[in-house]
Each structure stands twice: as C-alpha cells, then as structure tokens.
C-alpha cells in the first residue's frame, strides 16, 4: 500500500464483504470500519455486540477513499439497479473525515450509498455537525439502530445516553433523508411491550422512515468475546422465540414483503 499524504483522510477497515443482501436495498458491497463509542457498565461495550473485534480503531487496515472505491467497483456488475455500497462497523460515523471523502467520491461514480450506524457519534456541536451536514449530500440512506427507546435502559445496555441518537433521527426526519429503523430484540433486555409501544410512537413521529426491521438477537458473536478473553455479559440468554419476534413486528408495524 502506498504511503499516504498526511492531508488525505485514511479509513481504518475491519473487513469487506462483497455480496451483502440484508444491509440496504439490493446487493451491497459491505465495508466494516473499526471503532465503536458504545460502553456498558459491565464489559465497557454494548452488551450484545456481535462484532467485538471491530472496537479498536487502530486495529483496522488503513485505506484511502480511492483505494477502497477501486476495490468495491470490481463487484459493481452484481449490484444491479438497486444495490450499491453500505458502510457499517463498528460505527462509521466515528471516522467522519474519511467517510466524507469516500462517500463524495462514490457519488461521483453514481453509487448508491448507505450508512449503517447506531447514531452514537452524532452531535450538533462543531466542527462535527457541519461535516455531518455535508455527508448527507452524498448519502442516500441511513440504517439507524435504536437499541432501546427508554433512556435508563439504553444507558444500562451501553452506558451511553440515547438523547443524541434520537436527536439524529429527528434531524434526518426534518430534512427528509430516508431511514430504515432497526431494533435488535434481546430477551430480558429490549423485548418489553411497553418500550416497544414507546418506540412505535417515536417512529410514527418521524416522516422519513421507509422501513422498520426487527432483528433477532443471536449468540454467534460469543466466540469472539471468548477469543478476546472477555466475559460475555448476556451469557445464558437465548434467541427470542418466533412468537416474541412476531409480537415485536406487530407492535412496531413491520410490513413484510
């Protein structure tokens, strides 16, 4: 890899997936950036994270936007008219300077751009907010993961407030930027009818939500925690039953194809 100009933003990439079908419309080229700002009181990260190996930003492989776009475009023939690139993580909004450079250059190639985020890095403070506003010019869709609508429960899960996350959702609604809302259903943690109804009320207050997804909690990431010599905070919790999944979908107004 060539030596980078100090003024050229560099992104730190955990992994690449060439044929994604669930993170945005159509077939997607998936870029997983490193770095996550979520913290929980037990493990210092979101309790049910299935990608703990993305936490450390410094552990990622450095790429410039030009290098990464060159890799992605090799697979463009698979995307069809609806597909494109989805940038996930970790949380890509932590690397907003690189994200800006990458998304701008991707749009010059007429690529549909989706950002998958928890919203945790969002702030209206400068200089971040101006960068975020510019990023919106080159982003077609946000996948916004709302971990818990209740402020106290959200903090218990992540040790972070959800105020700025909900503020981001409202801001995207105000400007009409398309959003898919995602909610991971975790037994004993996020599967509560009262909270689900509150989340539905919040979603209904937004004017830009194109789709709502309920994702089932799973334990596929447990081995990663073990490999990193960390205690898994949700040990013993199983995936939600089909009945509870259907209940959550009904409450949140999920429309199946």
C-alpha positions as a LaTeX table, in Angstrom:
\begin{tabular}{lrrr}
\hline
Residue & $x$ (\AA) & $y$ (\AA) & $z$ (\AA) \\
\hline
Unk1 & 0.00 & 0.00 & 0.00 \\
Unk2 & 1.42 & 3.35 & $-0.99$ \\
Unk3 & 2.49 & 5.95 & 1.55 \\
Unk4 & $-0.41$ & 8.31 & 2.28 \\
Unk5 & $-0.37$ & 12.08 & 2.08 \\
Unk6 & $-0.90$ & 13.46 & 5.58 \\
Unk7 & $-3.82$ & 15.56 & 4.28 \\
Unk8 & $-5.58$ & 12.57 & 2.73 \\
Unk9 & $-8.16$ & 11.08 & 5.13 \\
Unk10 & $-7.44$ & 7.44 & 5.90 \\
Unk11 & $-10.13$ & 4.99 & 6.92 \\
Unk12 & $-9.47$ & 2.02 & 9.16 \\
Unk13 & $-11.25$ & $-1.05$ & 7.84 \\
Unk14 & $-12.02$ & $-4.21$ & 9.77 \\
Unk15 & $-13.32$ & $-6.28$ & 6.86 \\
Unk16 & $-15.01$ & $-6.26$ & 3.47 \\
Unk17 & $-17.94$ & $-8.33$ & 2.22 \\
Unk18 & $-18.55$ & $-8.48$ & $-1.50$ \\
Unk19 & $-22.11$ & $-9.79$ & $-1.61$ \\
Unk20 & $-24.39$ & $-8.48$ & 1.14 \\
Unk21 & $-28.16$ & $-8.77$ & 0.84 \\
Unk22 & $-29.60$ & $-7.54$ & 4.16 \\
Unk23 & $-27.91$ & $-4.19$ & 4.83 \\
Unk24 & $-29.76$ & $-1.91$ & 2.49 \\
Unk25 & $-31.58$ & $-2.32$ & $-0.84$ \\
Unk26 & $-30.39$ & $-4.82$ & $-3.41$ \\
Unk27 & $-26.98$ & $-6.42$ & $-3.42$ \\
Unk28 & $-24.45$ & $-4.44$ & $-1.39$ \\
Unk29 & $-20.69$ & $-4.21$ & $-1.10$ \\
Unk30 & $-20.17$ & $-4.00$ & 2.67 \\
Unk31 & $-17.37$ & $-2.07$ & 4.32 \\
Unk32 & $-16.95$ & $-2.61$ & 8.06 \\
Unk33 & $-14.96$ & 0.20 & 9.64 \\
Unk34 & $-13.32$ & $-0.16$ & 13.03 \\
Unk35 & $-14.11$ & 1.88 & 16.12 \\
Unk36 & $-17.14$ & 1.99 & 18.42 \\
Unk37 & $-18.09$ & 4.51 & 21.10 \\
Unk38 & $-20.67$ & 2.43 & 22.94 \\
Unk39 & $-19.82$ & 1.45 & 26.51 \\
Unk40 & $-21.71$ & $-0.66$ & 29.03 \\
Unk41 & $-21.23$ & $-0.78$ & 32.77 \\
Unk42 & $-20.13$ & $-4.41$ & 32.75 \\
Unk43 & $-17.95$ & $-5.00$ & 29.72 \\
Unk44 & $-17.19$ & $-1.46$ & 28.52 \\
Unk45 & $-19.01$ & $-2.15$ & 25.25 \\
Unk46 & $-22.61$ & $-2.68$ & 24.16 \\
Unk47 & $-23.68$ & $-5.85$ & 25.95 \\
Unk48 & $-24.88$ & $-7.81$ & 22.93 \\
Unk49 & $-22.30$ & $-6.68$ & 20.38 \\
Unk50 & $-21.56$ & $-9.49$ & 17.93 \\
Unk51 & $-18.52$ & $-7.74$ & 16.44 \\
Unk52 & $-16.23$ & $-7.01$ & 19.42 \\
Unk53 & $-13.27$ & $-7.36$ & 17.08 \\
Unk54 & $-14.26$ & $-4.04$ & 15.47 \\
Unk55 & $-13.93$ & $-1.96$ & 18.65 \\
Unk56 & $-10.30$ & $-0.95$ & 18.36 \\
Unk57 & $-9.97$ & 1.56 & 15.53 \\
Unk58 & $-6.18$ & 1.25 & 15.47 \\
Unk59 & $-6.51$ & $-2.45$ & 14.67 \\
Unk60 & $-8.06$ & $-1.75$ & 11.28 \\
Unk61 & $-6.34$ & $-1.86$ & 7.89 \\
Unk62 & $-5.77$ & 1.69 & 6.53 \\
Unk63 & $-7.28$ & 2.64 & 3.18 \\
Unk64 & $-7.72$ & 5.87 & 1.32 \\
Unk65 & $-11.10$ & 6.51 & $-0.33$ \\
Unk66 & $-9.58$ & 5.99 & $-3.78$ \\
Unk67 & $-8.12$ & 2.61 & $-2.81$ \\
Unk68 & $-11.36$ & 1.38 & $-1.30$ \\
Unk69 & $-13.56$ & 2.53 & $-4.17$ \\
Unk70 & $-11.23$ & 0.79 & $-6.58$ \\
Unk71 & $-11.78$ & $-2.45$ & $-4.65$ \\
Unk72 & $-15.55$ & $-2.02$ & $-4.49$ \\
Unk73 & $-16.10$ & $-1.20$ & $-8.14$ \\
Unk74 & $-14.71$ & $-4.59$ & $-9.14$ \\
Unk75 & $-18.06$ & $-6.02$ & $-7.99$ \\
Unk76 & $-20.34$ & $-3.38$ & $-9.47$ \\
Unk77 & $-21.88$ & $-5.72$ & $-12.02$ \\
Unk78 & $-23.53$ & $-7.65$ & $-9.16$ \\
Unk79 & $-25.31$ & $-4.60$ & $-7.69$ \\
Unk80 & $-27.93$ & $-4.13$ & $-10.39$ \\
Unk81 & $-30.11$ & $-1.04$ & $-10.34$ \\
Unk82 & $-30.93$ & $-1.14$ & $-6.60$ \\
Unk83 & $-27.64$ & $-2.14$ & $-4.98$ \\
Unk84 & $-24.53$ & $-0.23$ & $-4.01$ \\
Unk85 & $-22.23$ & 0.21 & $-1.04$ \\
Unk86 & $-23.11$ & 0.03 & 2.66 \\
Unk87 & $-20.62$ & 1.29 & 5.24 \\
Unk88 & $-21.01$ & $-0.28$ & 8.66 \\
Unk89 & $-18.81$ & $-1.03$ & 11.64 \\
Unk90 & $-18.15$ & $-0.57$ & 14.48 \\
Unk91 & $-19.72$ & 2.79 & 13.84 \\
Unk92 & $-18.62$ & 4.55 & 10.65 \\
Unk93 & $-19.66$ & 8.00 & 11.92 \\
Unk94 & $-16.61$ & 7.90 & 14.20 \\
Unk95 & $-14.48$ & 8.21 & 11.06 \\
Unk96 & $-16.42$ & 11.10 & 9.57 \\
Unk97 & $-13.49$ & 12.72 & 7.74 \\
Unk98 & $-12.78$ & 9.53 & 5.83 \\
Unk99 & $-16.49$ & 8.89 & 5.39 \\
Unk100 & $-16.95$ & 12.30 & 3.80 \\
Unk101 & $-14.12$ & 11.74 & 1.35 \\
Unk102 & $-15.26$ & 8.22 & 0.48 \\
Unk103 & $-18.96$ & 9.00 & 0.03 \\
Unk104 & $-18.24$ & 12.08 & $-2.05$ \\
Unk105 & $-16.05$ & 10.11 & $-4.44$ \\
Unk106 & $-18.53$ & 7.23 & $-4.52$ \\
Unk107 & $-21.33$ & 9.59 & $-5.57$ \\
Unk108 & $-19.09$ & 10.87 & $-8.36$ \\
Unk109 & $-19.25$ & 7.27 & $-9.59$ \\
Unk110 & $-23.06$ & 7.33 & $-9.20$ \\
Unk111 & $-23.01$ & 4.67 & $-6.48$ \\
Unk112 & $-25.93$ & 4.29 & $-4.07$ \\
Unk113 & $-24.54$ & 4.94 & $-0.58$ \\
Unk114 & $-25.95$ & 3.58 & 2.68 \\
Unk115 & $-24.56$ & 4.20 & 6.17 \\
Unk116 & $-25.34$ & 1.72 & 8.96 \\
Unk117 & $-24.96$ & 3.41 & 12.36 \\
Unk118 & $-26.06$ & 3.39 & 15.99 \\
Unk119 & $-26.11$ & 7.20 & 15.84 \\
Unk120 & $-23.88$ & 7.33 & 18.92 \\
Unk121 & $-21.22$ & 9.67 & 17.45 \\
Unk122 & $-23.81$ & 12.25 & 16.30 \\
Unk123 & $-23.65$ & 15.74 & 17.76 \\
Unk124 & $-24.79$ & 19.21 & 16.69 \\
Unk125 & $-21.56$ & 20.64 & 18.03 \\
Unk126 & $-18.98$ & 21.97 & 15.58 \\
Unk127 & $-17.00$ & 21.05 & 13.65 \\
Unk128 & $-18.77$ & 17.67 & 13.61 \\
Unk129 & $-22.24$ & 18.94 & 12.67 \\
Unk130 & $-21.10$ & 20.79 & 9.55 \\
Unk131 & $-19.26$ & 17.68 & 8.40 \\
Unk132 & $-22.35$ & 15.57 & 9.03 \\
Unk133 & $-24.50$ & 18.00 & 7.03 \\
Unk134 & $-22.08$ & 17.77 & 4.12 \\
Unk135 & $-22.05$ & 13.97 & 4.40 \\
Unk136 & $-25.82$ & 13.98 & 3.87 \\
Unk137 & $-25.27$ & 15.32 & 0.35 \\
Unk138 & $-23.52$ & 12.08 & $-0.60$ \\
Unk139 & $-25.60$ & 9.59 & 1.39 \\
Unk140 & $-28.81$ & 8.04 & 0.06 \\
Unk141 & $-29.95$ & 6.03 & 3.08 \\
Unk142 & $-29.27$ & 5.58 & 6.79 \\
Unk143 & $-29.80$ & 2.33 & 8.67 \\
Unk144 & $-30.33$ & 3.56 & 12.24 \\
Unk145 & $-30.09$ & 1.04 & 15.06 \\
Unk146 & $-32.17$ & 2.18 & 18.04 \\
Unk147 & $-31.03$ & $-0.14$ & 20.80 \\
Unk148 & $-33.59$ & 0.99 & 23.39 \\
Unk149 & $-36.08$ & 3.85 & 23.45 \\
Unk150 & $-36.03$ & 4.12 & 27.25 \\
Unk151 & $-33.19$ & 6.39 & 28.39 \\
Unk152 & $-32.33$ & 4.44 & 31.54 \\
Unk153 & $-32.44$ & 1.05 & 29.83 \\
Unk154 & $-30.34$ & 2.37 & 26.97 \\
Unk155 & $-27.72$ & 3.55 & 29.43 \\
Unk156 & $-27.77$ & 0.19 & 31.19 \\
Unk157 & $-27.06$ & $-1.54$ & 27.87 \\
Unk158 & $-24.40$ & 0.84 & 26.60 \\
Unk159 & $-23.53$ & 3.32 & 29.38 \\
Unk160 & $-24.41$ & 5.99 & 26.81 \\
Unk161 & $-27.34$ & 8.34 & 26.58 \\
Unk162 & $-29.71$ & 7.92 & 23.65 \\
Unk163 & $-30.56$ & 11.65 & 23.56 \\
Unk164 & $-28.23$ & 12.41 & 20.66 \\
Unk165 & $-29.31$ & 9.25 & 18.82 \\
Unk166 & $-32.97$ & 10.25 & 18.93 \\
Unk167 & $-31.94$ & 13.80 & 18.03 \\
Unk168 & $-30.20$ & 12.45 & 14.93 \\
Unk169 & $-33.35$ & 10.55 & 13.98 \\
Unk170 & $-35.43$ & 13.72 & 14.35 \\
Unk171 & $-32.94$ & 15.76 & 12.34 \\
Unk172 & $-32.93$ & 13.25 & 9.48 \\
Unk173 & $-36.73$ & 13.38 & 9.57 \\
Unk174 & $-36.73$ & 17.18 & 9.41 \\
Unk175 & $-34.61$ & 17.20 & 6.27 \\
Unk176 & $-36.33$ & 14.18 & 4.70 \\
Unk177 & $-33.32$ & 11.86 & 4.49 \\
Unk178 & $-34.54$ & 8.25 & 4.06 \\
Unk179 & $-34.03$ & 5.97 & 7.06 \\
Unk180 & $-34.56$ & 2.34 & 7.93 \\
Unk181 & $-35.07$ & 1.87 & 11.68 \\
Unk182 & $-33.58$ & $-1.28$ & 13.15 \\
Unk183 & $-34.22$ & $-2.79$ & 16.57 \\
Unk184 & $-32.46$ & $-5.87$ & 17.92 \\
Unk185 & $-34.85$ & $-7.94$ & 20.01 \\
Unk186 & $-32.99$ & $-9.27$ & 23.06 \\
Unk187 & $-34.96$ & $-11.30$ & 25.62 \\
Unk188 & $-34.90$ & $-9.66$ & 29.08 \\
Unk189 & $-33.24$ & $-6.55$ & 27.65 \\
Unk190 & $-35.10$ & $-4.99$ & 24.72 \\
Unk191 & $-38.17$ & $-7.22$ & 24.45 \\
Unk192 & $-40.65$ & $-5.26$ & 26.57 \\
Unk193 & $-44.10$ & $-4.41$ & 25.26 \\
Unk194 & $-44.24$ & $-1.03$ & 26.97 \\
Unk195 & $-40.90$ & 0.02 & 25.50 \\
Unk196 & $-41.84$ & $-1.39$ & 22.09 \\
Unk197 & $-45.00$ & 0.70 & 22.06 \\
Unk198 & $-42.94$ & 3.75 & 23.04 \\
Unk199 & $-40.56$ & 3.02 & 20.18 \\
Unk200 & $-43.51$ & 2.69 & 17.80 \\
Unk201 & $-44.79$ & 6.08 & 18.97 \\
Unk202 & $-41.38$ & 7.61 & 18.29 \\
Unk203 & $-41.14$ & 6.02 & 14.85 \\
Unk204 & $-44.62$ & 7.30 & 13.98 \\
Unk205 & $-43.47$ & 10.83 & 14.84 \\
Unk206 & $-40.85$ & 10.65 & 12.07 \\
Unk207 & $-41.65$ & 11.39 & 8.44 \\
Unk208 & $-38.77$ & 9.70 & 6.65 \\
Unk209 & $-38.90$ & 6.06 & 7.79 \\
Unk210 & $-39.06$ & 3.82 & 4.74 \\
Unk211 & $-38.75$ & 0.53 & 6.61 \\
Unk212 & $-38.70$ & $-0.91$ & 10.13 \\
Unk213 & $-36.73$ & $-4.08$ & 10.85 \\
Unk214 & $-36.76$ & $-6.27$ & 13.96 \\
Unk215 & $-33.55$ & $-8.26$ & 14.16 \\
Unk216 & $-33.33$ & $-11.34$ & 16.35 \\
Unk217 & $-30.59$ & $-11.40$ & 18.96 \\
Unk218 & $-28.19$ & $-14.28$ & 18.42 \\
Unk219 & $-25.14$ & $-15.73$ & 20.11 \\
Unk220 & $-22.91$ & $-16.06$ & 17.05 \\
Unk221 & $-20.54$ & $-13.44$ & 18.42 \\
Unk222 & $-19.92$ & $-15.18$ & 21.76 \\
Unk223 & $-16.83$ & $-16.98$ & 20.48 \\
Unk224 & $-15.27$ & $-13.65$ & 19.55 \\
Unk225 & $-15.68$ & $-12.49$ & 23.14 \\
Unk226 & $-14.09$ & $-15.72$ & 24.35 \\
Unk227 & $-11.22$ & $-15.39$ & 21.88 \\
Unk228 & $-10.62$ & $-11.87$ & 23.22 \\
Unk229 & $-10.53$ & $-13.28$ & 26.79 \\
Unk230 & $-13.63$ & $-11.33$ & 27.85 \\
Unk231 & $-16.66$ & $-12.44$ & 29.82 \\
Unk232 & $-19.84$ & $-12.33$ & 27.76 \\
Unk233 & $-22.39$ & $-10.20$ & 29.69 \\
Unk234 & $-25.50$ & $-11.91$ & 28.29 \\
Unk235 & $-24.43$ & $-15.48$ & 28.95 \\
Unk236 & $-27.48$ & $-17.73$ & 29.26 \\
Unk237 & $-29.82$ & $-15.53$ & 27.24 \\
Unk238 & $-31.16$ & $-17.35$ & 24.21 \\
Unk239 & $-32.51$ & $-16.00$ & 20.93 \\
Unk240 & $-36.09$ & $-14.67$ & 21.06 \\
Unk241 & $-38.90$ & $-17.05$ & 20.24 \\
Unk242 & $-40.77$ & $-16.72$ & 16.98 \\
Unk243 & $-43.82$ & $-15.66$ & 18.97 \\
Unk244 & $-41.93$ & $-12.73$ & 20.56 \\
Unk245 & $-40.46$ & $-11.77$ & 17.20 \\
Unk246 & $-43.92$ & $-11.63$ & 15.66 \\
Unk247 & $-45.20$ & $-9.65$ & 18.65 \\
Unk248 & $-42.44$ & $-7.05$ & 18.23 \\
Unk249 & $-43.03$ & $-6.82$ & 14.49 \\
Unk250 & $-46.75$ & $-6.28$ & 15.02 \\
Unk251 & $-46.18$ & $-3.55$ & 17.62 \\
Unk252 & $-43.57$ & $-1.76$ & 15.53 \\
Unk253 & $-45.60$ & $-2.01$ & 12.35 \\
Unk254 & $-43.16$ & $-4.10$ & 10.37 \\
Unk255 & $-44.51$ & $-4.72$ & 6.88 \\
Unk256 & $-43.25$ & $-7.98$ & 5.46 \\
Unk257 & $-42.81$ & $-8.29$ & 1.69 \\
\hline
\end{tabular}
